[in-house]
Amino acid sequence: MNENIKIFSDGLELLDRIKPIWEETKKYHVDKSLHFSKDLKSISFEERKKVLISKAKFLRVDVANNIEEEKDVGCCITTIDNSNRGEIDSLFILERYRKQGIGKKLTELALTWLDKNGVVNSSIMVACGNEKAIDFYENFGFYPRNIQLSKRQ
């Protein structure tokens, strides 16, 4: 990983900081979505934040910052629910900074945190249209288990 990248880790305290990266994540998924672009486009950061807070017994936010540019370039949100199930809820690296090991480092930090908190059942959801992410997650032992279909409204 680039020596100019520093990772900041915390809980809710960092959630508002990642709003600009979350907005980029949203644009990415809106562009990639095969059937639900309209639904994704209508979700606000505040709505997403409420969902994360309501489902999480514990929440971790990791932010990758390019200290030379003073710019946040990626983030990972990881949660543990009341049943002690862990999930990497969001992982996104700005396009210019991909293929530099940042996503790998953020994922490793998330999985280490889940392990330290005794989570034995971890998951990651990959949106349709973003299937290339599956290969990345398979490097960490995650494999497709189900395909869930949703009806458009």
Secondary structure, 3 states (H helix, E strand, C coil): CCCCEEEEEECHHHCHHHHHHHHHHHHHHHHHCCCCHHHHHHCCHHHHHHHHHHHCCEEEEEEEEECCCCEEEEEEEEEECCCCEEEEEEEEECHHHCCCCHHHHHHHHHHHHHHHCCCCEEEECCCCCCCHHHHHHHCCCCCCCCCCCCCCC
